[in-house]
């Protein structure tokens, strides 16, 4: 009986440790509600992070620019606000067309998405 409880605990721990690195994103209506202010740049070369929007939450793992946009703030790992000017942003992103293109271009900003 003890071993069964231990195994269940370890399973839950593994399950939630994967979720901690997921990049589930909620776009807020106000800057004050956000964890990070984001600006979408026109060119990949100007981005801190190249982001690929995945179709399913389960695909949004790690801190590598795979984002899943969720409908509710309570579901999100990070809440972001899209600003109008690059100078207002904490993070500059560029949306890419293919998952293999998602990457950090400025590693000093990586901690923003943990």
Buried (B, 14 or more C-beta within 10 A) or exposed (E): EEEEEEEEEEEEEEEEEEEEBBBBBBBBEEEEEBBBBBBBBEEEEEBBBBBBBBEEBEBBBEBBBBBBBBEEEEEBBBBBBBBEEEEEBBBBBBBBEEEEBBBBBEEEBBEBBE
